Amino acid sequence: MDTGAVDDLRTFLVGADLTVAGLDRAGLGPAGLEPTVRLWVDRADDGRVVGSTGYETSADGVHVLVRSVAVAPHLRGLGHGTRLARFAVDHAAATGAGRAWLFSRRSGPFWQSLGFAAADRDDLAAALADTHQVRSFRRTGQLAHEVAWSLDLTAV
């Protein structure tokens, strides 16, 4: 993801009150390895970001942390969020991940509608300890306030 695209996405996610930790690593992995942060954006005809989705992968590739799923306010309630979330989950499953996790304090019913169940945040943090978001949440103390969700991708 180029710098301009990352800047556009960062602005969009800040406006949606979502975490931006690790965005500068999107599409970048250690030499010869796949990126650990994968992000996609939907843009309006004028180029503005109107939706986003993505995930971070654990070092072993077994777990993913779904993140950055957001839709512009004028498009909410039209199925865009569901489409974006399913895209990330389906992509993660297709690349071999076995479990998807996420943090959400506000959107539990949305994630439950997609098959996610409440999970232990410490289990999430252990499975995805090397991700930017978990490291950031631990460093800032935010982890203690988060609500975790999980989905078995082998059933997707």
PEURPE-V269180 format. One record per pair of residues at least 12 apart in sequence whose C-alpha atoms are under 6 Angstrom apart, sorted by the first residue. I is the first residue (numbers start at 1). J is the second residue. D is the distance in whole Angstrom. If there is no record, write none. Layout:
BEGIN
I:J:D / I:J:D
END
This chain:
BEGIN
1:27:6 / 21:132:6 / 21:133:6 / 22:132:5 / 26:38:6 / 36:56:5 / 36:57:5 / 37:55:6 / 37:56:4 / 38:54:5 / 38:55:5 / 39:53:6 / 39:54:4 / 40:52:6 / 40:53:5 / 50:71:6 / 50:72:5 / 51:70:5 / 51:71:4 / 52:69:5 / 52:70:5 / 53:68:5 / 53:69:4 / 53:84:6 / 54:66:6 / 54:67:5 / 54:68:6 / 54:88:6 / 55:67:5 / 58:128:5 / 61:97:6 / 62:97:4 / 62:98:5 / 63:97:5 / 63:99:5 / 63:100:6 / 64:100:5 / 65:100:6 / 65:101:5 / 65:102:5 / 66:102:5 / 93:153:6 / 98:153:5 / 98:154:6 / 99:151:6 / 99:152:5 / 99:153:5 / 100:150:6 / 100:151:5 / 101:149:6 / 101:150:4 / 102:148:6 / 102:149:5 / 103:147:5 / 103:148:5 / 104:147:6 / 105:147:5 / 116:149:6 / 116:150:5 / 116:151:5 / 117:149:5 / 117:150:5 / 118:149:4 / 119:148:5 / 119:149:5 / 119:150:6 / 121:148:5
END
